[in-house]
């Protein structure tokens, strides 16, 4: 086994630094409040930007698909393949979202999952529309904390991880 340098973002280093900085700011008390306020404001600004991107994403996807349709030599064949792919994805999402996940939720919590599912429908719709867990994160956090009463410390730690 050999170790080699790999190009890319150092996620472990970033998470470690962020954790140490957060703990340090918490221990600093009033002296760390200005920097803590800065990061809180930055986080809120990023949420607003992400929400704008989420609303614009369907238009971008529409134009990407339209450009591929225009360049296609056989549009009918492409639409057939696209339709089959679309139906396959919908069936997979249905099985996973309405059978597998509720079953696991019921086993783990010993409660029926219907109320929980109804409380996260906004996050599910956003996730389905954007196909991006990062873009759905602000909506998911809101649904978890406000509608399902998940402790913000838990949701803000677990949900960004994916």
Residue frames as a rotation matrix with the C-alpha (Angstrom) as fourth column:
UNK 1
0.587 0.810 0.000 0.00
0.810 -0.587 0.000 0.00
0.000 0.000 -1.000 0.00
UNK 2
-0.583 -0.799 0.144 1.45
0.805 -0.593 -0.031 3.32
0.110 0.098 0.989 -1.03
UNK 3
0.300 0.616 -0.728 0.41
0.637 -0.697 -0.328 6.80
-0.710 -0.366 -0.602 -0.06
UNK 4
-0.591 -0.461 0.662 0.26
0.801 -0.434 0.413 9.44
0.096 0.774 0.625 -2.73
UNK 5
-0.697 0.307 -0.648 -0.92
-0.002 -0.904 -0.427 13.02
-0.717 -0.296 0.631 -2.98
UNK 6
-0.349 0.686 0.639 -4.33
0.935 0.301 0.187 13.29
-0.064 0.663 -0.746 -4.65
UNK 7
-0.961 0.050 0.273 -5.59
0.021 -0.967 0.254 16.52
0.277 0.250 0.928 -6.18
UNK 8
-0.090 0.996 -0.027 -8.89
0.471 0.066 0.880 17.83
0.877 0.066 -0.475 -4.84
UNK 9
0.165 0.272 0.948 -10.53
-0.609 -0.728 0.314 19.41
0.776 -0.629 0.046 -1.84
UNK 10
-0.777 -0.460 -0.429 -9.36
0.098 0.585 -0.805 18.26
0.622 -0.667 -0.410 1.58
UNK 11
0.193 0.966 0.171 -12.75
-0.178 -0.137 0.974 17.65
0.965 -0.218 0.145 3.19
UNK 12
0.437 -0.060 -0.898 -11.32
0.781 0.521 0.345 16.07
0.447 -0.851 0.274 6.35
UNK 13
-0.642 -0.743 -0.189 -9.07
0.754 -0.567 -0.331 19.08
0.139 -0.355 0.925 6.91
UNK 14
-0.622 0.491 0.610 -11.94
-0.160 -0.842 0.515 21.48
0.766 0.223 0.603 6.27
UNK 15
0.476 0.831 -0.289 -14.26
0.096 0.278 0.956 19.67
0.874 -0.482 0.053 8.70
UNK 16
0.143 -0.515 -0.845 -11.51
0.958 0.285 -0.011 19.47
0.247 -0.808 0.535 11.34
UNK 17
-0.850 -0.483 0.210 -10.65
0.443 -0.871 -0.211 23.16
0.284 -0.086 0.955 11.01
UNK 18
-0.298 0.825 0.481 -14.33
-0.255 -0.554 0.793 24.18
0.920 0.113 0.375 11.11
UNK 19
0.549 0.482 -0.683 -14.95
0.457 0.510 0.728 22.07
0.699 -0.712 0.060 14.22
UNK 20
-0.208 -0.724 -0.658 -11.93
0.976 -0.107 -0.191 23.48
0.068 -0.682 0.728 16.04
UNK 21
-0.861 -0.067 0.504 -12.86
0.143 -0.983 0.114 27.05
0.487 0.171 0.856 15.04
UNK 22
0.085 0.984 0.154 -16.45
-0.125 -0.143 0.982 26.55
0.989 -0.103 0.111 16.24
UNK 23
0.478 0.021 -0.878 -15.35
0.778 0.453 0.435 25.13
0.407 -0.891 0.201 19.58
UNK 24
-0.575 -0.783 -0.235 -12.85
0.814 -0.521 -0.257 27.96
0.079 -0.339 0.937 20.02
UNK 25
-0.657 0.398 0.641 -15.42
-0.089 -0.884 0.458 30.65
0.749 0.244 0.616 19.19
UNK 26
0.425 0.863 -0.272 -17.83
0.153 0.228 0.962 29.07
0.892 -0.450 -0.035 21.67
UNK 27
0.271 -0.418 -0.867 -15.19
0.951 0.257 0.173 29.12
0.150 -0.871 0.467 24.44
UNK 28
-0.701 -0.622 0.348 -14.22
0.593 -0.780 -0.201 32.73
0.397 0.066 0.916 23.71
UNK 29
-0.142 0.735 -0.663 -17.61
0.850 -0.253 -0.463 34.02
-0.508 -0.629 -0.589 24.84
UNK 30
0.699 0.528 -0.482 -18.22
0.293 -0.826 -0.481 37.72
-0.653 0.194 -0.732 24.14
UNK 31
-0.112 -0.827 -0.551 -14.84
-0.433 -0.459 0.776 38.16
-0.894 0.326 -0.307 22.42
UNK 32
-0.867 -0.236 0.438 -15.76
0.210 0.625 0.752 35.61
-0.451 0.744 -0.493 19.76
UNK 33
0.024 1.000 -0.009 -19.27
0.467 -0.019 -0.884 37.00
-0.884 0.017 -0.467 19.20
UNK 34
0.175 0.075 -0.982 -18.36
-0.640 -0.749 -0.171 39.35
-0.749 0.658 -0.083 16.29
UNK 35
-0.746 -0.494 -0.446 -16.83
-0.660 0.462 0.593 36.51
-0.087 0.737 -0.670 14.26
UNK 36
-0.772 0.549 0.321 -19.70
0.428 0.821 -0.377 34.21
-0.470 -0.153 -0.869 15.22
UNK 37
0.183 0.848 -0.498 -22.19
0.057 -0.514 -0.856 36.88
-0.981 0.128 -0.142 14.06
UNK 38
-0.230 -0.358 -0.905 -20.26
-0.862 -0.356 0.360 37.20
-0.451 0.863 -0.227 10.80
UNK 39
-0.981 -0.184 -0.068 -20.51
-0.195 0.878 0.438 33.48
-0.021 0.443 -0.896 10.10
UNK 40
-0.406 0.909 0.099 -24.19
0.511 0.315 -0.799 33.45
-0.758 -0.274 -0.592 11.06
UNK 41
0.261 0.470 -0.843 -24.87
-0.396 -0.744 -0.538 36.29
-0.881 0.474 -0.008 8.60
UNK 42
-0.550 -0.545 -0.633 -22.78
-0.810 0.162 0.564 34.56
-0.205 0.823 -0.530 5.94
UNK 43
-0.911 0.257 0.321 -24.77
0.245 0.966 -0.078 31.36
-0.331 0.008 -0.944 6.47
UNK 44
0.026 0.981 -0.193 -28.08
0.346 -0.190 -0.919 33.22
-0.938 -0.042 -0.344 6.11
UNK 45
0.082 -0.070 -0.994 -26.82
-0.763 -0.647 -0.018 34.95
-0.642 0.760 -0.106 2.93
UNK 46
-0.869 -0.446 -0.217 -25.79
-0.484 0.666 0.568 31.59
-0.109 0.598 -0.794 1.45
UNK 47
-0.574 0.744 0.343 -29.24
0.496 0.649 -0.577 30.17
-0.652 -0.162 -0.741 2.21
UNK 48
0.307 0.690 -0.656 -30.88
-0.152 -0.645 -0.749 33.07
-0.940 0.329 -0.094 0.33
UNK 49
-0.256 -0.497 -0.829 -28.53
-0.911 -0.161 0.378 32.56
-0.322 0.853 -0.411 -2.64
UNK 50
-0.967 -0.116 0.227 -29.18
-0.069 0.977 0.204 28.81
-0.245 0.182 -0.952 -2.62
UNK 51
-0.165 0.980 0.112 -32.95
0.398 0.170 -0.901 29.35
-0.902 -0.104 -0.418 -2.58
UNK 52
0.290 0.219 -0.932 -32.62
-0.641 -0.678 -0.359 31.63
-0.710 0.702 -0.056 -5.64
UNK 53
-0.659 -0.602 -0.451 -30.59
-0.745 0.441 0.501 28.98
-0.102 0.666 -0.739 -7.45
UNK 54
-0.769 0.440 0.464 -33.19
0.266 0.880 -0.393 26.35
-0.582 -0.179 -0.794 -6.54
UNK 55
0.239 0.934 -0.264 -35.94
0.100 -0.295 -0.950 28.45
-0.966 0.201 -0.164 -8.13
UNK 56
0.276 -0.187 -0.943 -33.89
-0.854 -0.498 -0.151 29.06
-0.441 0.847 -0.297 -11.31
UNK 57
-0.614 -0.640 0.462 -32.67
-0.416 0.760 0.500 25.47
-0.671 0.114 -0.733 -11.75
UNK 58
0.067 0.671 0.739 -35.78
0.428 0.650 -0.628 24.15
-0.901 0.358 -0.244 -13.57
UNK 59
0.851 0.215 -0.479 -35.36
-0.273 -0.597 -0.754 26.80
-0.448 0.773 -0.449 -16.28
UNK 60
-0.041 -0.960 -0.275 -31.70
-0.934 -0.061 0.353 25.87
-0.356 0.272 -0.894 -16.77
UNK 61
-0.560 -0.107 0.821 -32.51
-0.049 0.994 0.096 22.17
-0.827 0.013 -0.562 -16.98
UNK 62
0.511 0.833 0.214 -35.31
0.262 0.086 -0.961 22.90
-0.819 0.547 -0.174 -19.47
UNK 63
0.718 -0.276 -0.639 -32.94
-0.649 -0.596 -0.473 24.78
-0.250 0.754 -0.607 -21.75
UNK 64
-0.419 -0.884 0.210 -30.26
-0.752 0.467 0.466 22.06
-0.510 0.038 -0.860 -21.46
UNK 65
-0.274 0.411 0.870 -32.78
0.300 0.896 -0.328 19.40
-0.914 0.171 -0.369 -22.50
UNK 66
0.765 0.611 -0.204 -34.13
0.041 -0.363 -0.931 21.61
-0.643 0.704 -0.303 -25.30
UNK 67
0.259 -0.742 -0.618 -30.62
-0.908 -0.404 0.106 22.16
-0.329 0.534 -0.779 -26.71
UNK 68
-0.682 -0.496 0.537 -30.02
-0.343 0.866 0.364 18.39
-0.646 0.064 -0.761 -26.77
UNK 69
0.127 0.817 0.563 -33.36
0.414 0.472 -0.778 17.79
-0.901 0.332 -0.278 -28.50
UNK 70
0.752 0.138 -0.644 -32.55
-0.411 -0.666 -0.623 20.36
-0.515 0.733 -0.444 -31.16
UNK 71
-0.107 -0.920 -0.377 -29.17
-0.969 0.010 0.248 18.72
-0.225 0.392 -0.892 -31.90
UNK 72
-0.212 0.039 0.976 -30.57
-0.216 0.973 -0.086 15.17
-0.953 -0.229 -0.198 -31.98
UNK 73
-0.901 -0.146 -0.410 -30.57
-0.427 0.119 0.896 13.39
-0.082 0.982 -0.170 -35.36
UNK 74
-0.485 0.774 -0.407 -33.67
0.232 0.563 0.793 11.29
0.843 0.290 -0.453 -34.49
UNK 75
-0.639 0.244 0.729 -35.90
-0.670 -0.643 -0.372 13.18
0.379 -0.726 0.574 -32.08
UNK 76
0.443 0.884 -0.148 -38.54
-0.703 0.445 0.555 10.42
0.556 -0.142 0.819 -31.87
UNK 77
0.317 -0.413 -0.854 -36.00
0.382 0.879 -0.284 7.82
0.868 -0.236 0.437 -30.73
UNK 78
-0.744 -0.643 0.179 -34.53
0.141 -0.414 -0.900 10.27
0.653 -0.644 0.398 -28.23
UNK 79
-0.321 0.713 0.623 -37.97
-0.866 -0.488 0.113 11.11
0.384 -0.504 0.774 -26.81
UNK 80
0.620 0.495 -0.609 -38.77
-0.268 0.863 0.428 7.39
0.738 -0.102 0.667 -26.48
UNK 81
-0.099 -0.769 -0.631 -35.52
0.581 0.470 -0.664 6.80
0.807 -0.433 0.401 -24.59
UNK 82
-0.815 -0.180 0.551 -36.07
-0.229 -0.774 -0.591 9.91
0.532 -0.608 0.590 -22.46
UNK 83
0.125 0.956 0.267 -39.62
-0.830 -0.047 0.556 8.81
0.544 -0.291 0.787 -21.62
UNK 84
0.572 0.014 -0.820 -38.47
0.178 0.974 0.140 5.33
0.801 -0.227 0.555 -20.64
UNK 85
-0.529 -0.828 -0.183 -35.72
0.465 -0.103 -0.880 6.81
0.710 -0.551 0.439 -18.47
UNK 86
-0.580 0.391 0.715 -38.24
-0.610 -0.790 -0.063 9.19
0.540 -0.473 0.696 -16.87
UNK 87
0.530 0.837 -0.139 -40.64
-0.577 0.476 0.664 6.36
0.622 -0.272 0.735 -16.01
UNK 88
0.261 -0.529 -0.807 -37.79
0.489 0.794 -0.362 4.22
0.832 -0.300 0.466 -14.65
UNK 89
-0.781 -0.568 0.261 -36.62
0.118 -0.544 -0.831 7.03
0.614 -0.618 0.491 -12.36
UNK 90
-0.224 0.785 0.578 -40.18
-0.834 -0.461 0.303 7.68
0.504 -0.414 0.758 -11.13
UNK 91
0.662 0.452 -0.598 -40.71
-0.159 0.864 0.477 4.00
0.732 -0.221 0.644 -10.34
UNK 92
-0.132 -0.818 -0.561 -37.39
0.617 0.375 -0.692 3.82
0.776 -0.437 0.455 -8.47
UNK 93
-0.805 -0.131 0.579 -38.16
-0.255 -0.805 -0.535 6.98
0.536 -0.578 0.615 -6.49
UNK 94
0.189 0.961 0.202 -41.64
-0.764 0.015 0.645 5.70
0.617 -0.277 0.737 -5.66
UNK 95
0.567 -0.013 -0.824 -40.36
0.264 0.950 0.167 2.34
0.781 -0.312 0.541 -4.38
UNK 96
-0.455 -0.845 -0.280 -37.57
0.603 -0.061 -0.796 3.95
0.655 -0.531 0.537 -2.37
UNK 97
-0.848 0.037 0.529 -39.56
-0.261 -0.897 -0.356 6.89
0.461 -0.440 0.770 -1.03
UNK 98
-0.062 0.946 0.319 -42.94
-0.933 -0.168 0.318 5.30
0.355 -0.278 0.893 -0.36
UNK 99
0.784 0.311 -0.537 -42.02
-0.154 0.936 0.317 1.71
0.601 -0.166 0.782 0.50
UNK 100
0.128 -0.835 -0.535 -38.40
0.621 0.488 -0.613 1.30
0.773 -0.254 0.581 1.66
UNK 101
-0.711 -0.506 0.488 -37.90
0.007 -0.700 -0.714 4.51
0.703 -0.505 0.501 3.67
UNK 102
0.050 0.768 0.639 -41.29
-0.849 -0.304 0.432 4.45
0.526 -0.564 0.636 5.47
UNK 103
0.739 0.162 -0.654 -40.73
0.057 0.952 0.299 0.78
0.672 -0.258 0.694 6.30
UNK 104
-0.218 -0.912 -0.347 -37.32
0.635 0.137 -0.761 1.56
0.741 -0.386 0.549 7.83
UNK 105
-0.589 0.079 0.804 -38.75
-0.438 -0.868 -0.236 4.61
0.679 -0.491 0.546 9.66
UNK 106
0.475 0.869 0.138 -41.51
-0.654 0.243 0.716 2.45
0.589 -0.431 0.684 11.15
UNK 107
0.550 -0.345 -0.760 -39.07
0.461 0.885 -0.069 -0.22
0.697 -0.312 0.646 12.28
UNK 108
-0.501 -0.865 0.020 -36.63
0.496 -0.305 -0.813 2.24
0.710 -0.397 0.582 13.88
UNK 109
-0.799 0.165 0.579 -39.16
-0.431 -0.828 -0.359 4.58
0.420 -0.536 0.733 15.57
UNK 110
-0.813 0.552 -0.185 -42.02
0.581 0.741 -0.338 2.12
-0.049 -0.382 -0.923 16.18
UNK 111
-0.201 0.771 -0.604 -44.45
-0.007 -0.618 -0.786 4.79
-0.980 -0.154 0.129 14.87
UNK 112
0.435 0.423 0.795 -46.33
0.802 0.219 -0.556 5.29
-0.409 0.879 -0.244 11.63
UNK 113
-0.550 -0.834 -0.049 -44.41
0.698 -0.491 0.520 7.48
-0.458 0.252 0.852 9.16
UNK 114
0.061 0.635 0.770 -47.40
0.963 -0.241 0.122 9.32
0.263 0.734 -0.627 7.63
UNK 115
0.894 0.254 -0.368 -47.24
0.377 -0.871 0.315 12.48
-0.241 -0.420 -0.875 9.78
UNK 116
0.078 -0.956 -0.283 -43.48
0.194 -0.264 0.945 12.74
-0.978 -0.129 0.165 9.30
UNK 117
-0.502 -0.240 0.831 -43.83
0.820 0.171 0.546 12.34
-0.273 0.955 0.111 5.52
UNK 118
0.487 0.760 0.431 -46.55
0.837 -0.547 0.019 15.00
0.251 0.351 -0.902 5.33
UNK 119
0.812 -0.202 -0.547 -44.29
0.192 -0.793 0.578 17.40
-0.551 -0.574 -0.605 7.25
UNK 120
-0.204 -0.966 -0.161 -41.41
0.032 -0.171 0.985 17.00
-0.978 0.196 0.066 4.80
UNK 121
0.423 0.433 0.796 -43.34
0.760 0.309 -0.572 17.19
-0.493 0.847 -0.198 1.52
UNK 122
0.951 -0.120 -0.286 -41.89
-0.223 -0.906 -0.360 20.64
-0.216 0.406 -0.888 0.74
UNK 123
0.050 -0.996 0.074 -38.35
-0.707 0.017 0.707 19.29
-0.705 -0.087 -0.704 1.09
UNK 124
-0.157 -0.047 0.986 -39.23
0.381 0.919 0.105 16.21
-0.911 0.392 -0.126 -0.99
UNK 125
0.789 0.512 0.340 -40.68
0.518 -0.255 -0.817 18.36
-0.332 0.820 -0.466 -3.77
UNK 126
0.731 -0.595 -0.332 -37.62
-0.620 -0.784 0.040 20.62
-0.284 0.176 -0.942 -3.76
UNK 127
-0.195 -0.832 0.520 -35.28
-0.422 0.550 0.721 17.63
-0.885 -0.078 -0.458 -3.82
UNK 128
0.135 0.333 0.933 -37.21
0.639 0.691 -0.339 16.03
-0.757 0.642 -0.120 -6.67
UNK 129
0.942 0.334 0.043 -37.22
0.258 -0.635 -0.729 19.27
-0.216 0.697 -0.684 -8.67
UNK 130
0.650 -0.741 -0.166 -33.54
-0.753 -0.658 -0.013 20.07
-0.099 0.134 -0.986 -8.23
UNK 131
0.868 -0.330 -0.372 -31.98
0.232 0.930 -0.283 16.60
0.440 0.159 0.884 -7.83
UNK 132
-0.184 -0.943 0.276 -29.51
0.058 -0.291 -0.955 18.26
0.981 -0.160 0.108 -5.46
UNK 133
0.351 0.285 -0.892 -29.28
0.854 0.293 0.430 17.58
0.383 -0.913 -0.141 -1.75
UNK 134
-0.649 -0.648 -0.399 -27.17
0.748 -0.639 -0.178 20.72
-0.140 -0.414 0.899 -1.28
UNK 135
-0.824 0.389 0.413 -29.77
-0.106 -0.821 0.561 22.95
0.557 0.418 0.718 -2.91
UNK 136
0.171 0.943 -0.285 -32.50
0.144 0.263 0.954 21.30
0.975 -0.204 -0.091 -0.84
UNK 137
-0.501 -0.512 -0.698 -30.62
0.680 0.266 -0.683 21.71
0.535 -0.817 0.214 2.45
UNK 138
-0.955 0.136 0.263 -32.24
-0.255 -0.828 -0.500 24.98
0.150 -0.545 0.825 3.66
UNK 139
-0.068 0.992 -0.106 -35.75
-0.795 0.010 0.606 23.66
0.603 0.126 0.788 2.98
UNK 140
0.136 0.057 -0.989 -34.94
0.235 0.968 0.088 20.31
0.962 -0.245 0.118 4.59
UNK 141
-0.820 -0.481 -0.310 -33.58
0.425 -0.149 -0.893 22.02
0.383 -0.864 0.327 7.71
UNK 142
-0.713 0.617 0.333 -36.71
-0.668 -0.743 -0.055 24.15
0.214 -0.261 0.941 7.97
UNK 143
0.224 0.825 -0.518 -38.99
-0.543 0.547 0.637 21.12
0.809 0.139 0.571 7.64
UNK 144
-0.113 -0.345 -0.932 -36.97
0.487 0.798 -0.354 19.09
0.866 -0.494 0.077 10.15
UNK 145
-0.907 -0.370 -0.203 -36.70
0.353 -0.401 -0.845 21.83
0.231 -0.838 0.494 12.78
UNK 146
-0.776 0.614 0.144 -40.04
-0.631 -0.758 -0.165 23.61
0.008 -0.219 0.976 12.47
UNK 147
0.091 0.916 -0.390 -42.49
-0.861 0.269 0.431 20.91
0.500 0.297 0.814 11.39
UNK 148
0.457 0.057 -0.888 -40.97
0.079 0.991 0.104 17.72
0.886 -0.117 0.449 12.82
UNK 149
0.854 -0.052 0.517 -39.45
-0.487 -0.428 0.761 19.35
0.182 -0.902 -0.391 15.94
UNK 150
0.576 -0.773 -0.265 -35.97
0.704 0.634 -0.319 17.93
0.415 -0.003 0.910 15.38
UNK 151
0.604 -0.438 -0.666 -33.40
0.420 -0.535 0.733 19.57
-0.677 -0.722 -0.140 17.66
UNK 152
0.957 -0.214 -0.194 -31.55
-0.287 -0.624 -0.727 22.23
0.034 0.751 -0.659 15.59
UNK 153
0.123 -0.965 0.232 -28.20
-0.853 0.017 0.522 20.98
-0.508 -0.262 -0.821 16.93
UNK 154
-0.086 -0.083 0.993 -28.95
0.148 0.984 0.095 17.56
-0.985 0.155 -0.072 15.46
UNK 155
0.744 0.477 0.469 -30.35
0.502 0.066 -0.863 18.72
-0.442 0.877 -0.190 12.12
UNK 156
0.869 -0.435 -0.236 -27.56
-0.494 -0.795 -0.352 21.26
-0.034 0.423 -0.906 11.54
UNK 157
-0.113 -0.925 0.362 -24.94
-0.745 0.320 0.585 18.62
-0.657 -0.204 -0.726 12.21
UNK 158
-0.218 0.066 0.974 -26.48
0.217 0.976 -0.017 15.64
-0.951 0.208 -0.227 10.40
UNK 159
0.700 0.687 0.197 -28.22
0.305 -0.038 -0.952 17.12
-0.646 0.726 -0.236 7.35
UNK 160
0.599 -0.506 -0.621 -25.19
-0.757 -0.611 -0.233 18.85
-0.262 0.609 -0.749 5.74
UNK 161
-0.393 -0.768 0.505 -23.30
-0.532 0.638 0.557 15.57
-0.751 -0.050 -0.659 5.88
UNK 162
-0.424 0.330 -0.843 -25.90
-0.846 0.187 0.499 14.04
0.323 0.925 0.199 3.56
